[in-house]
Amino acid sequence: MTPARTWARLLFAQWRESRARIAVTVLALALGTAMASAIHLVNRSALDEFEQAARRLAGEADLVVRGSPPGFPEALFAGVARLDGVAIASPVLELTVDGLTVVGLDPFRAAGVQPALFGELAGNLRDFFEPDGIFLSAAAAGQRQLRTGDRMDVLAGTTTRQLRVLGLLDANAYPRPLGVMDIAAAQWQFDRLGLLTRIDVRLEEGASTATVRAAIEALLPAGVVVMTPAIDSQRVASATRAYRTNLGMLALVAVLTGAFLVLTAQALSVLRRRGSLALLRALGVTRRELGRLLVAEGVVVGAIGAAIGVGLGQVIAYWTLRALAGDLGAGQLAVPGGTLAAKPLTWLIFIVTGALVAGLAAWLPAREAAARPPALALKSGDVDAGPAAARPFRVAFALIAAGAGLAFMPSVYGLPLFGYASIAALLFGGVLLVPSVAQGLLRAAPATRAAPLSLAVAQLRGAPAQASLGLAAIIVSFSLMVAMAIMVHSFRESFIDWLDTVLPADMQLRLQQGGNTAALGEREQAVIARQDGVSRAEFRRVVPLLLRPEAAPVTLIAADIDAHTAAQRLAILHAAPLPAGGETAPPVWVSEAMTDLYGVQAGAPLALPLAGREAVFRVAGVYREYGRSGGAVVIPRATYVAATGDRAVNEASLWLARGADPAAVARDLRAALALGDALQLRTTTEVRERSLANFDRAFIVTYALEAIAVLIGLLGVGVTAAATAFARRAEFGMLRHVGLLRRELALMLAGEGLLMSAIGVVFALALGGVLSLVLVYVVNRQSFLWSIDLAIPRLQLALLALALICAAAITTVVSGRAALGGDAVRAVREDW
Amino acid sequence: MHGTRQRALLEVEGLSRRYREDRPPVLAGIDLSLAADEYLAIMGESGVGKSTLLNLIAGLDRPDAGTIRLDGVDITALDDEGATLLRRRQMGFVFQAFHVLPYLTVAQNVALPLDLLGVAAQERAARVAQMLEAVGLAGFAARHPRELSGGELQRVAIARSLVHRPRLVLADEPTGNLDPRTAAQVLALLREQIHANGGAGILITHSVTAARSADRTLALTAHGLVPLPATP
């Protein structure tokens, strides 16, 4: 056996003596890795499904011409098809009908661009031209419990149409809900005659993509763009990237807390074994060998924990895909029937990452242990030496200063990477200050006549490094929980304020998006305005506008608004003063996201593609908008009608007459309009409650991740308490000899636990408060492109803090019970 | 033998202790009587049961048979709390490994038994100062144990064992970790202070030299406690 293997055997043999510590450390790492890997697997699986679906639909297209959902005139298709270098142009009408993506195709042209899809349809080509025929993917048929030959109702605009299921597409090739129709049938069925939403273009061999693209761009009316299929398929990924990244970061918090627990456990284990480690050094193990062995110990623990976590993560991911269709709260990534593919490389990456993180966490105590002179370590009374003993003020303050500086950096590719770095720097800097802060607070602790409590205070004053080590994991997890709680509370309060501003009326009317064509004409508007019980009605036209190929469409809201009423209808953040000579261009108001995504500023001009022409407006103000993350522009309805001639509306706010019964008004309106399910009428209270319920549901995963991080932190408290109590058995034994009762010893331990957890929780509250500023003003702003106002959930934090202090104190006593119940007589005979 | 024989402070009768049924008892039928101002040394080979006897006397372990009376109180009849409170008031301990709390100052370590008894701060300070003076550590009150040598640590332990004026001091190999010269000083100090305190003491030791510091020496053998003749 080589010397290294001998030493390793000696070290790992000690694991038998520390089964509980190893088990808790492995468990903590497993929990963290499980959450991180599950979130990654679910998001990856959902994105893969989206990208695969987009790729299959785009087929072998080299370029995609795309317009806003209402569509563009099909005359453009002829122009594109005639261009030099274009081999095939395939017109497409793509609609979303009752949650189903319906694609209208010209099968002969699609054969050259989407040969796989054409192959699926080839056998039924004659049926394909049936005006009411549709092919469904297995997912769509399954959702609606339909079979070939069945009839299905779909909402087209404000009327219900019946389609016949001609056949089913291959479930593996098209896993998402999808319907394919003849383009002419789709245009007719969904009232889109003469309109297209997409043209797929395949180039001739040798043709330059850039040249053809430029030629197409020259033909495009305002609001229609040309892009590569890759950009088209990535759009969903881009739109949800910030949300997914934030969830990933939260999952990493669990891993990070686990890493702190490794550091804590390893540091305490090194303290506890300092005698035997010094003996190894005395017997000839070099510093480097000892350091390596201790790091290897951490790596092995990390790899085992991560491997268990990856297995657990696979189970959680499978369950999430089955039960929640993979929707982790963003709402945009739901994949009904999504499957979880085995990804051995991903598993390996997580296991290696877990091992490396644990190894890194073990490195600090390993370095300390290796550097400690064996003679000193072998001496009795070398108790409170550990990494925290060094109290590296300079490093702490440097990290805090760096964290403060990083908070002012801009986002990177739409992600608040510097914001995350700022949080990490502030967090580590803060944790490094814990021993000094703890000592300062302990010095201020009042004297007590109760011997057990005065002993508790004295013990903590005398051994701050050990106590602080135990607090590291709980401070990391709780401060992040505090920061998240403040951020979510701030968001919720701002969201409520925003709802109050944007929902001033008694009822809200909305048309279900039936093929994006649903609208109320002037006749229906008059019916609504004259309805008994309705005292006032304000109508809105809400349409999507595609401003950039790579971005999600912006929402254009034509509303009854002007410079005087804007502040009552919108949550205005910055208003531009009127130009000296009065309005130079019609005013519009833009959401905050517009300033980030398109660089629009209050007072500046803004060009918008309306009815195929570009019109210039003046940005009269920037307002807060939580409903439309891709950006929104509010335009006076009169201006919109003048520019487009479109007098239709699809939303309305209704003020009821005094004493009017909302239910009766809704019933009468439904009868008068006869729009069936297309009409959505809700009281403002109901809309508000639903919105808040959706808001809260979106943060369920966030709360779950926070809870897991805090649980890991509590495990850290338990590990520390158990380890220190074990190390202090002789002290407990002596105290029992001199007459301390068992319950007084328990009181002493509880006092220590209570005091340290109180210090930790107070520190974490302060640190969490600082971190919340970065979350609220940097991470949230850069991720979601909207601002929120800081609001502190005082009661929630106070209750959380109290619960955590009690939990930590109980954990300390429970963990220390083994040492309390031990043989006091034997303990004093052991040298310490 | 020290002074005039008084009535016994400690009376042990027929004491037996067996740890495992399949093994012979560690102690069997032990009788012992200790006067209120007597300092007794008990010697014996390793594993003969010296520490077991000490633990039984301290109420830290329970005998299978026999009684132990301290000043008329049957320790074997007390529950854990009763025995603990008896130790708190009536006993002091000195250990081989010192067991001085590293996070307390020397004065705080010495004051520990007084803290447990709820002695008022003024009186506590006076008795600690007096005790430190007595063990030769007058200037050491504010120091921490890590600043002290082994001999000094054991002096702190002796001061702590006597500061509350216990009736009985139990010392288990108190010089096992010390060099011969320091050991001699510590033994002399222990004897002097036990006598100065007016109480009794039992010294458990392997060392004949250490045993000589006591008033009387008994050897613990498989047949019980046997008196050893005083050696010059």
Interface residues (C-beta under 8 A of the other chain):
Chain A: S380 G381 V383 D384 R449 A451 S454 L455 A458 Q459 R461 G462 A463 A730 E731 G733 M734 R736 H737 V738 G739 L740 L741 R742 A824 V825 V828 R829 E830 D831 W832
Chain B: S51 N55 A58 L60 D61 D80 E81 T84 L85 R87 R88 R89 M91 G92 F93 F95 Q96 A97 F98 H99 L101 P102 Y103 L104 Q108 L112 P113 D115 L116 G118 H144 P145 R146 R160 D172
